[in-house]
């Protein structure tokens, strides 16, 4: 009875206000009117960045955003730890979560299954012409640049913000964290990876391996300006994860940042931290690693720069970044 009365009062309110009624109708019909779709894949480790990222994406009025959350890290005893905050849930137009998966390559089981589930919804809306992917720790500071990226795509099937043809072996490395697809190409890619998943092999192909296999007969080009390291031991090499945050097409046009990677790089290189605006400082004890909650977060909360220097001295990221680079190199050699 209460719910019915609330609905009645809402309808009565909007009958007398045409402007509010138009806003309400626009929100209700976003899947039917949007030209652009986005699959925003995330997990517990992305929670510190998700609010700012989704607030930016929602500035694009004709983009239908599907949040795709991997709940594998949710604590079954609390039903809370591991899930985003309620206001984060409200920022995407809708959400999907995948079934529980075990073992093997976490990104394979996480990112790929989330794309499969989200794609099943996007297929229903023929009005969506372009589909973007984004990971939960990646943001666009200039979301209005999305239309320039679409224009830059031209008659190609897809484009990634970070890709390169490796000079050592001629293989294409295509990072899947921030891409744009034409509609038909996206679903063709989904069908391809779905077929691969039906013969699941523990620790087998990552999304980056699968897209290497898929692109052979596709029309695509690298984004004109790729991120390149300008300092350190890797100067002149491709900055696949945009750790340095330097110039690139995605950075220049969209204001793209990979926050987790750039946060860690700034610590390792003894640079000043990112702006606090990117970080959600709620429930620090649950959603931040020990190093960050004891150093970086304390700096953001107090403004005391001694915490920055403490973070540099206790840097845990340099070794993990080296291990990741060696793993990437080995994956390409084994391809």
C-alpha positions as CSV (number, residue, x, y, z in Angstrom):
1,X,0.0,0.0,0.0
2,X,2.9,2.4,0.8
3,X,4.7,1.6,-2.4
4,X,1.5,2.2,-4.4
5,X,1.0,5.5,-2.7
6,X,4.6,6.6,-3.4
7,X,4.1,5.7,-7.1
8,X,0.9,7.7,-7.2
9,X,2.5,10.8,-5.6
10,X,5.4,10.6,-8.0
11,X,3.2,10.4,-11.1
12,X,1.1,13.3,-9.7
13,X,4.3,15.4,-9.3
14,X,5.6,14.8,-12.8
15,X,2.2,15.4,-14.4
16,X,2.5,19.0,-13.2
17,X,6.2,19.5,-14.3
18,X,6.9,18.7,-17.9
19,X,10.7,19.3,-17.6
20,X,11.1,16.8,-14.8
21,X,8.9,14.4,-16.7
22,X,11.2,14.7,-19.7
23,X,14.3,14.0,-17.5
24,X,12.5,10.9,-16.0
25,X,11.6,9.6,-19.4
26,X,15.1,10.1,-20.7
27,X,16.6,8.1,-17.8
28,X,14.1,5.4,-18.3
29,X,14.8,5.0,-22.0
30,X,18.6,5.3,-21.9
31,X,19.2,1.8,-23.3
32,X,16.9,2.5,-26.2
33,X,18.3,5.9,-27.1
34,X,22.0,5.5,-26.4
35,X,24.4,5.4,-29.3
36,X,27.3,4.3,-27.2
37,X,27.6,1.4,-24.8
38,X,30.3,0.8,-22.1
39,X,31.2,-2.3,-20.2
40,X,32.9,-1.2,-16.9
41,X,34.6,-4.2,-15.5
42,X,35.7,-4.1,-11.9
43,X,36.5,-6.0,-8.7
44,X,37.3,-5.3,-5.0
45,X,40.7,-3.8,-5.8
46,X,39.1,-1.1,-8.0
47,X,36.7,0.2,-5.3
48,X,38.9,3.2,-4.3
49,X,38.6,4.5,-7.9
50,X,35.2,3.5,-9.1
51,X,33.1,6.5,-7.8
52,X,35.2,9.1,-9.6
53,X,35.5,7.0,-12.8
54,X,31.7,6.4,-13.1
55,X,30.9,10.0,-12.3
56,X,33.0,11.0,-15.3
57,X,31.5,8.4,-17.6
58,X,28.0,9.5,-16.6
59,X,28.7,12.9,-18.1
60,X,28.2,11.3,-21.6
61,X,24.5,11.5,-21.9
62,X,24.1,9.0,-24.8
63,X,26.3,6.3,-23.3
64,X,24.6,3.3,-21.6
65,X,26.9,2.0,-18.9
66,X,26.9,-1.6,-17.7
67,X,28.8,-2.1,-14.6
68,X,30.3,-5.6,-14.6
69,X,31.5,-6.6,-11.1
70,X,33.6,-9.7,-10.3
71,X,32.4,-10.7,-6.8
72,X,35.0,-13.5,-6.3
73,X,36.6,-11.5,-3.5
74,X,33.4,-10.9,-1.5
75,X,33.6,-12.2,2.1
76,X,30.7,-14.7,2.4
77,X,30.6,-14.2,6.1
78,X,29.8,-10.5,6.0
79,X,28.0,-10.1,2.7
80,X,29.5,-6.6,2.6
81,X,33.3,-6.6,2.5
82,X,34.2,-6.7,-1.2
83,X,31.1,-5.0,-2.6
84,X,31.1,-1.4,-3.7
85,X,29.3,1.3,-1.7
86,X,25.6,1.9,-2.5
87,X,26.2,5.3,-4.2
88,X,28.7,3.5,-6.6
89,X,26.0,1.0,-7.5
90,X,23.7,3.9,-8.5
91,X,26.2,5.5,-10.9
92,X,26.1,2.8,-13.6
93,X,22.8,2.3,-15.4
94,X,22.8,-1.4,-14.5
95,X,25.1,-4.1,-13.2
96,X,25.9,-7.7,-13.9
97,X,28.0,-10.1,-11.8
98,X,29.4,-13.4,-13.0
99,X,29.1,-16.9,-11.5
100,X,31.9,-17.9,-9.2
101,X,35.0,-19.3,-10.9
102,X,38.0,-21.0,-9.5
103,X,41.7,-21.4,-10.3
104,X,43.5,-20.5,-13.4
105,X,44.0,-17.0,-14.8
106,X,42.0,-14.6,-12.7
107,X,41.7,-12.0,-15.5
108,X,40.7,-14.7,-17.9
109,X,37.9,-15.9,-15.7
110,X,36.9,-12.4,-14.5
111,X,37.2,-10.0,-17.4
112,X,36.1,-12.4,-20.1
113,X,33.0,-13.8,-18.3
114,X,31.9,-10.3,-17.4
115,X,32.2,-9.2,-21.0
116,X,30.1,-12.3,-22.1
117,X,27.4,-11.5,-19.6
118,X,27.3,-7.8,-20.4
119,X,27.3,-8.4,-24.1
120,X,24.1,-10.5,-23.9
121,X,22.3,-7.4,-22.7
122,X,23.9,-5.0,-25.2
123,X,22.9,-7.3,-28.1
124,X,19.2,-6.4,-27.4
125,X,19.7,-2.8,-28.2
126,X,20.2,-2.3,-31.9
127,X,20.6,1.5,-31.4
128,X,24.0,1.0,-29.8
129,X,26.6,1.5,-32.5
130,X,29.9,1.6,-30.5
131,X,31.0,-0.2,-27.4
132,X,33.8,0.9,-25.1
133,X,35.6,-1.2,-22.5
134,X,37.0,0.2,-19.3
135,X,38.5,-1.3,-16.1
136,X,37.4,0.0,-12.8
137,X,40.7,1.7,-12.0
138,X,40.8,3.6,-15.3
139,X,39.2,7.1,-15.7
140,X,38.6,9.7,-18.4
141,X,39.2,13.3,-17.2
142,X,37.9,14.6,-20.5
143,X,34.9,12.3,-21.2
144,X,33.6,14.7,-23.9
145,X,36.5,13.4,-26.1
146,X,34.6,10.2,-26.7
147,X,33.1,11.5,-29.9
148,X,36.6,12.4,-31.2
149,X,37.7,8.8,-30.5
150,X,34.7,7.5,-32.5
151,X,35.6,9.8,-35.4
152,X,39.3,8.7,-35.2
153,X,38.1,5.1,-35.4
154,X,36.8,5.8,-38.9
155,X,36.1,2.6,-40.8
156,X,38.3,0.4,-38.6
157,X,36.7,-2.4,-36.5
158,X,38.2,-1.4,-33.2
159,X,41.0,0.5,-31.5
160,X,42.8,0.1,-28.2
161,X,44.3,3.0,-26.2
162,X,47.5,1.0,-25.7
163,X,48.8,-1.4,-28.4
164,X,52.0,-2.1,-30.3
165,X,53.5,-4.4,-32.8
166,X,56.5,-5.9,-31.0
167,X,59.7,-5.4,-32.9
168,X,61.2,-8.6,-31.5
169,X,58.6,-11.1,-32.9
170,X,56.1,-9.1,-35.0
171,X,53.2,-10.0,-32.7
172,X,50.5,-7.4,-31.9
173,X,50.1,-6.7,-28.2
174,X,46.6,-5.1,-27.6
175,X,45.7,-4.0,-24.1
176,X,42.0,-4.7,-23.4
177,X,41.5,-2.3,-20.5
178,X,40.4,0.7,-22.6
179,X,39.1,-0.1,-26.1
180,X,36.4,1.0,-28.6
181,X,34.7,-1.4,-30.9
182,X,32.1,-1.0,-33.6
183,X,29.0,-3.0,-32.7
184,X,29.5,-6.0,-35.0
185,X,33.2,-6.3,-34.2
186,X,32.5,-6.3,-30.5
187,X,30.0,-9.2,-30.8
188,X,32.3,-11.0,-33.2
189,X,35.0,-10.8,-30.5
190,X,32.6,-12.0,-27.8
191,X,31.5,-15.0,-29.9
192,X,35.2,-15.8,-30.5
193,X,36.2,-15.8,-26.8
194,X,33.0,-17.6,-25.8
195,X,33.9,-20.4,-28.1
196,X,37.4,-20.5,-26.5
197,X,35.8,-20.6,-23.0
198,X,33.8,-23.7,-23.8
199,X,37.1,-25.6,-23.7
200,X,38.4,-24.1,-20.5
201,X,42.0,-24.9,-19.7
202,X,43.5,-23.9,-16.3
203,X,45.8,-20.9,-16.6
204,X,45.2,-20.6,-20.3
205,X,44.7,-17.6,-22.6
206,X,44.3,-14.1,-21.1
207,X,42.2,-11.5,-22.9
208,X,45.3,-10.1,-24.5
209,X,46.2,-13.5,-25.9
210,X,42.7,-14.0,-27.2
211,X,42.5,-10.7,-29.0
212,X,45.8,-11.4,-30.6
213,X,44.3,-14.6,-32.1
214,X,41.1,-12.8,-33.1
215,X,42.5,-9.7,-35.0
216,X,44.1,-11.6,-37.9
217,X,41.3,-10.8,-40.4
218,X,40.1,-7.5,-38.8
219,X,40.6,-4.0,-40.0
220,X,42.3,-2.0,-37.3
221,X,45.2,0.4,-36.5
222,X,47.1,1.4,-33.4
223,X,46.0,4.7,-31.9
224,X,48.2,7.4,-33.5
225,X,50.1,8.4,-30.3
226,X,51.1,5.5,-28.0
227,X,52.3,5.9,-24.4
228,X,56.1,5.8,-24.2
229,X,58.4,5.8,-21.2
230,X,60.4,9.0,-21.1
231,X,62.4,8.3,-17.9
232,X,64.0,5.4,-16.1
233,X,65.3,2.0,-17.2
234,X,62.5,1.6,-19.8
235,X,63.0,4.9,-21.6
236,X,61.8,4.7,-25.2
237,X,59.7,1.5,-24.6
238,X,56.0,1.2,-24.8
239,X,54.2,2.1,-21.6
240,X,51.5,-0.5,-21.8
241,X,49.9,0.3,-18.5
242,X,50.2,4.1,-18.8
243,X,52.2,4.1,-15.6
244,X,54.1,7.3,-16.4
245,X,50.9,9.1,-17.4
246,X,52.6,10.7,-20.4
247,X,51.1,11.8,-23.8
248,X,49.1,9.4,-25.9
249,X,46.0,9.6,-28.0
250,X,43.8,8.3,-25.1
251,X,45.4,10.7,-22.7
252,X,45.2,13.7,-24.9
253,X,41.7,13.2,-26.2
254,X,40.0,11.4,-23.2
255,X,42.2,12.4,-20.4
256,X,42.7,8.7,-19.8
257,X,44.6,7.6,-16.7
258,X,45.2,4.1,-15.3
259,X,45.1,5.1,-11.7
260,X,46.4,2.0,-10.0
261,X,49.4,1.7,-12.3
262,X,50.2,5.4,-12.1
263,X,49.8,5.4,-8.3
264,X,52.3,2.6,-8.0
265,X,54.8,4.1,-10.6
266,X,54.8,7.4,-8.8
267,X,55.6,5.7,-5.5
268,X,58.5,3.7,-7.1
269,X,59.9,6.7,-8.9
270,X,59.5,8.9,-5.8
271,X,57.1,11.3,-7.5
272,X,54.3,13.3,-5.8
273,X,51.1,11.3,-5.5
274,X,48.0,11.7,-7.7
275,X,45.3,14.3,-6.8
276,X,43.1,13.1,-3.9
277,X,40.0,13.6,-6.1
278,X,40.6,10.2,-7.7
279,X,40.4,8.3,-4.4
280,X,37.5,7.2,-2.4
281,X,38.7,7.3,1.2
282,X,35.9,5.4,2.8
283,X,36.6,2.2,4.7
284,X,40.3,2.4,4.1
285,X,41.0,-0.7,6.2
286,X,38.9,-2.8,3.9
287,X,39.7,-1.5,0.4
288,X,43.3,-0.5,0.5
289,X,46.5,-2.5,0.7
290,X,48.5,-2.1,3.9
291,X,51.2,0.0,2.3
292,X,48.6,2.5,0.9
293,X,46.4,2.8,4.0
294,X,49.5,3.4,6.2
295,X,51.2,5.9,3.9
296,X,49.3,7.4,0.9
297,X,45.9,7.5,2.6
298,X,47.4,9.1,5.7
299,X,48.9,11.8,3.5
300,X,45.5,12.4,1.9
301,X,43.8,12.6,5.3
302,X,46.3,14.8,7.1
303,X,48.3,16.6,4.4
304,X,51.5,15.6,6.2
305,X,54.1,15.0,3.4
306,X,56.2,12.8,5.7
307,X,53.8,10.0,4.8
308,X,54.8,10.4,1.1
309,X,58.5,9.9,2.0
310,X,57.5,7.0,4.2
311,X,55.7,5.4,1.2
312,X,58.8,5.9,-1.0
313,X,61.0,4.2,1.6
314,X,58.6,1.2,2.0
315,X,57.9,0.9,-1.7
316,X,56.5,-2.6,-2.5
317,X,55.7,-1.9,-6.1
318,X,59.0,-2.0,-8.0
319,X,59.5,-5.7,-7.7
320,X,55.9,-6.5,-8.6
321,X,56.2,-4.3,-11.7
322,X,59.3,-6.1,-12.8
323,X,57.7,-9.5,-12.3
324,X,54.7,-8.4,-14.4
325,X,56.9,-7.2,-17.2
326,X,58.9,-10.4,-17.3
327,X,55.6,-12.4,-17.3
328,X,54.3,-10.3,-20.3
329,X,57.6,-11.0,-22.1
330,X,57.3,-14.7,-21.5
331,X,53.7,-14.8,-22.6
332,X,54.6,-13.3,-25.9
333,X,57.5,-15.7,-26.3
334,X,55.2,-18.7,-25.6
335,X,52.6,-17.4,-28.0
